């Protein structure tokens, strides 16, 4: 792939975040990868005077369910255009009391309950087998920079917590959420893995902003989780992202 300008940060947006409206002068970049097509084009523009890339994880029309996202192509495309730091924005359900709806979290651990997803770039046998260390699945320096940025932007976030990654696209049963709670999960989502592991294989700094869209099954008072509730809560949380991103870009080096 050709030469590209230095990109300070890439943002992978999840449900409810299909674009960064604050990106100035955005242009589209679409390039092939050895692993097929990415979810959509990269939107590259400027935010806080820095070059930022944005990729809609589910496609810009939200056409890809979690288990059909080509995580390998997405991460490879970011890597190929020179991205070094990736901020994943994930819509999640809250399990423990700290993570009620509209909360923004910066988790530090993850448990993978997904199945059937290709979770490595070593699948085809044309690359050396990598046994990457996932003791700390999110890059500490980027997590700490993100927490500092939230403080600078006066946006409240919850530091730490465990993300339980489930298969989807259906939501979980009460019994499944009870199991996740027993396992130590604080939030539940469908896209956290294999994205984090693939980023590690490529040597990318990777951190997560988890936007709590709803209480997980059996954790709140609602009899049923509705998409209207989910999207309303995501809109509220998403509105706080530009300030955090601007502070992150102003406060850290590439």
C-alpha positions as CSV (number, residue, x, y, z in Angstrom):
1,X,0.0,0.0,0.0
2,X,1.1,3.5,-0.7
3,X,2.4,6.2,1.6
4,X,0.0,8.0,3.9
5,X,0.2,11.0,6.2
6,X,0.9,10.4,9.9
7,X,-2.4,9.5,11.6
8,X,-2.4,10.4,15.3
9,X,-5.3,8.2,16.2
10,X,-7.8,5.8,14.7
11,X,-11.3,5.4,16.1
12,X,-13.4,2.3,15.4
13,X,-17.0,3.2,16.0
14,X,-19.7,0.8,17.1
15,X,-23.5,0.9,17.3
16,X,-24.7,4.5,17.3
17,X,-21.4,5.9,16.1
18,X,-21.3,5.8,12.4
19,X,-19.3,8.9,11.8
20,X,-17.4,11.6,13.7
21,X,-19.3,14.7,12.8
22,X,-16.4,16.8,14.2
23,X,-13.8,15.5,11.7
24,X,-12.9,18.5,9.5
25,X,-12.0,18.0,5.8
26,X,-12.7,14.3,5.9
27,X,-11.9,12.2,2.9
28,X,-12.5,8.6,2.2
29,X,-9.8,5.9,1.8
30,X,-10.6,2.4,0.6
31,X,-7.8,-0.1,0.0
32,X,-7.8,-3.9,-0.4
33,X,-6.4,-6.1,2.3
34,X,-5.1,-9.7,2.2
35,X,-8.1,-10.6,4.4
36,X,-10.9,-9.2,2.2
37,X,-12.9,-6.0,2.5
38,X,-13.0,-3.8,5.6
39,X,-16.4,-2.8,7.0
40,X,-16.3,0.3,5.0
41,X,-14.0,3.2,3.9
42,X,-11.7,5.0,6.3
43,X,-12.8,8.6,6.9
44,X,-9.6,10.6,7.5
45,X,-9.8,14.2,8.6
46,X,-8.6,16.5,11.3
47,X,-9.7,16.9,14.9
48,X,-8.0,19.3,17.4
49,X,-5.4,20.0,14.7
50,X,-4.4,16.3,14.4
51,X,-5.1,13.8,11.7
52,X,-7.6,11.2,12.8
53,X,-9.0,8.1,11.0
54,X,-12.5,6.8,11.6
55,X,-13.9,3.4,10.7
56,X,-17.5,2.3,11.2
57,X,-17.2,-1.3,12.6
58,X,-20.6,-2.4,11.4
59,X,-20.5,-0.5,8.1
60,X,-21.8,3.0,7.7
61,X,-25.4,1.7,7.3
62,X,-25.0,-0.7,10.2
63,X,-25.4,-3.7,7.9
64,X,-22.9,-6.1,9.5
65,X,-23.9,-8.0,12.6
66,X,-21.1,-8.6,15.2
67,X,-20.2,-12.1,14.1
68,X,-19.9,-11.0,10.4
69,X,-17.6,-8.1,10.9
70,X,-14.3,-8.7,9.2
71,X,-12.1,-7.8,12.1
72,X,-8.9,-8.8,10.4
73,X,-9.5,-6.6,7.4
74,X,-10.4,-3.7,9.6
75,X,-7.3,-3.9,11.7
76,X,-5.0,-4.7,8.8
77,X,-6.3,-1.6,6.9
78,X,-5.6,0.6,9.9
79,X,-2.1,-0.9,10.2
80,X,-1.5,-0.5,6.5
81,X,-2.2,3.2,6.4
82,X,0.3,3.7,9.3
83,X,-2.0,3.8,12.3
84,X,-0.2,3.2,15.6
85,X,-3.0,3.9,18.1
86,X,-6.6,2.6,18.0
87,X,-9.5,3.7,20.2
88,X,-12.4,1.2,20.0
89,X,-15.8,2.6,20.9
90,X,-18.1,-0.2,21.9
91,X,-21.8,-0.2,22.9
92,X,-22.3,-2.5,25.9
93,X,-24.8,-3.6,28.5
94,X,-24.1,-2.8,32.2
95,X,-23.9,-5.7,34.6
96,X,-22.4,-4.3,37.8
97,X,-23.6,-1.3,39.7
98,X,-20.8,1.0,38.5
99,X,-21.9,0.6,34.9
100,X,-25.5,1.9,34.6
101,X,-26.9,3.2,31.4
102,X,-25.1,6.3,29.9
103,X,-22.0,5.5,31.8
104,X,-18.7,5.6,29.9
105,X,-16.1,3.0,30.9
106,X,-12.4,2.4,30.1
107,X,-12.1,-1.4,30.8
108,X,-8.8,-3.1,31.6
109,X,-9.8,-6.7,31.1
110,X,-11.8,-8.9,28.8
111,X,-13.2,-12.4,28.6
112,X,-13.9,-13.9,25.2
113,X,-17.2,-15.9,25.0
114,X,-17.4,-15.7,21.2
115,X,-17.0,-18.7,18.9
116,X,-16.3,-19.3,15.2
117,X,-14.6,-15.9,14.6
118,X,-11.1,-15.9,13.1
119,X,-9.1,-14.4,15.9
120,X,-5.5,-14.4,14.4
121,X,-3.5,-13.3,11.4
122,X,-1.8,-16.7,11.6
123,X,-4.8,-18.7,10.3
124,X,-3.6,-19.4,6.8
125,X,-0.1,-20.6,7.7
126,X,1.7,-18.0,5.7
127,X,2.8,-16.1,8.8
128,X,4.8,-17.2,11.8
129,X,2.5,-18.4,14.6
130,X,2.3,-15.7,17.3
131,X,1.6,-16.4,20.9
132,X,1.0,-12.8,21.9
133,X,0.8,-11.9,25.6
134,X,-2.8,-10.8,26.4
135,X,-2.3,-10.5,30.2
136,X,-3.2,-6.9,29.8
137,X,-5.5,-6.8,26.7
138,X,-5.7,-3.1,26.5
139,X,-2.5,-1.0,26.2
140,X,-1.8,0.6,29.5
141,X,-0.3,3.8,28.2
142,X,-3.2,4.5,25.9
143,X,-5.7,3.7,28.7
144,X,-4.0,6.1,31.0
145,X,-3.9,8.8,28.4
146,X,-7.6,8.3,27.8
147,X,-8.4,8.6,31.5
148,X,-6.3,11.8,31.7
149,X,-8.1,13.1,28.7
150,X,-11.5,12.5,30.2
151,X,-10.4,14.3,33.4
152,X,-9.2,17.2,31.3
153,X,-12.4,17.3,29.4
154,X,-14.5,17.1,32.6
155,X,-16.2,14.0,31.3
156,X,-16.9,11.3,34.0
157,X,-15.6,7.8,33.1
158,X,-15.3,4.6,35.1
159,X,-11.7,3.4,35.2
160,X,-11.2,-0.4,34.9
161,X,-13.7,-3.2,34.6
162,X,-14.0,-6.4,32.7
163,X,-15.7,-6.6,29.3
164,X,-17.5,-9.9,28.5
165,X,-17.5,-10.4,24.7
166,X,-20.5,-12.5,23.6
167,X,-21.4,-13.8,20.1
168,X,-24.6,-11.9,19.4
169,X,-26.4,-10.6,17.5
170,X,-29.1,-11.6,20.0
171,X,-29.0,-10.2,23.5
172,X,-28.2,-12.5,26.4
173,X,-30.5,-14.4,28.7
174,X,-30.7,-13.6,32.4
175,X,-28.9,-16.8,33.2
176,X,-26.1,-16.0,30.8
177,X,-25.7,-12.6,32.4
178,X,-25.7,-14.2,35.8
179,X,-22.8,-16.4,34.6
180,X,-20.9,-13.4,33.3
181,X,-21.3,-11.7,36.6
182,X,-20.0,-14.7,38.4
183,X,-17.1,-14.8,36.0
184,X,-16.2,-11.2,37.0
185,X,-17.6,-9.3,34.0
186,X,-18.8,-5.7,34.5
187,X,-20.1,-5.0,31.0
188,X,-21.2,-7.2,28.1
189,X,-20.8,-6.5,24.4
190,X,-20.4,-8.3,21.1
191,X,-17.4,-6.8,19.4
192,X,-14.6,-6.6,21.9
193,X,-13.0,-9.8,20.5
194,X,-11.2,-10.7,18.4
195,X,-10.5,-7.0,17.7
196,X,-8.3,-6.6,20.8
197,X,-6.2,-9.7,20.1
198,X,-5.7,-8.7,16.4
199,X,-4.5,-5.3,17.4
200,X,-2.0,-6.9,19.7
201,X,-0.7,-9.2,17.0
202,X,-0.1,-6.1,14.8
203,X,1.6,-4.3,17.7
204,X,-1.0,-1.5,17.8
205,X,-1.8,0.5,21.0
206,X,-5.4,-0.4,21.6
207,X,-7.9,0.8,24.2
208,X,-11.7,0.8,24.6
209,X,-14.3,3.3,25.5
210,X,-17.3,1.3,26.5
211,X,-20.6,3.2,26.2
212,X,-23.3,1.6,28.4
213,X,-26.5,1.5,26.4
214,X,-28.7,-0.4,28.8
215,X,-28.8,-2.7,31.8
216,X,-28.0,-6.3,30.8
217,X,-30.7,-8.9,31.2
218,X,-31.9,-9.2,34.8
219,X,-29.7,-6.3,36.0
220,X,-32.2,-3.4,35.8
221,X,-35.9,-2.7,36.4
222,X,-37.0,-2.8,32.8
223,X,-39.0,-5.8,31.7
224,X,-37.6,-5.6,28.2
225,X,-34.6,-4.0,26.5
226,X,-35.7,-1.8,23.6
227,X,-33.7,-0.3,20.7
228,X,-35.3,3.1,21.4
229,X,-33.8,3.0,24.9
230,X,-30.4,1.8,23.6
231,X,-30.1,4.5,20.9
232,X,-31.2,7.3,23.3
233,X,-28.6,6.3,25.9
234,X,-25.9,5.9,23.2
235,X,-26.7,9.4,21.8
236,X,-26.2,10.8,25.3
237,X,-22.9,9.1,25.8
238,X,-21.6,9.7,22.3
239,X,-22.1,13.4,22.6
240,X,-19.3,13.4,25.2
241,X,-16.8,11.7,22.9
242,X,-15.5,14.7,20.9
243,X,-14.3,16.5,24.0
244,X,-12.5,13.5,25.2
245,X,-10.9,12.8,21.8
246,X,-9.8,16.5,21.5
247,X,-8.2,16.3,25.0
248,X,-6.5,13.0,24.1
249,X,-5.1,14.5,20.9
250,X,-3.9,17.6,22.5
251,X,-2.4,15.9,25.5
252,X,-0.4,13.0,24.0
253,X,2.3,12.5,21.4
254,X,1.7,10.4,18.3
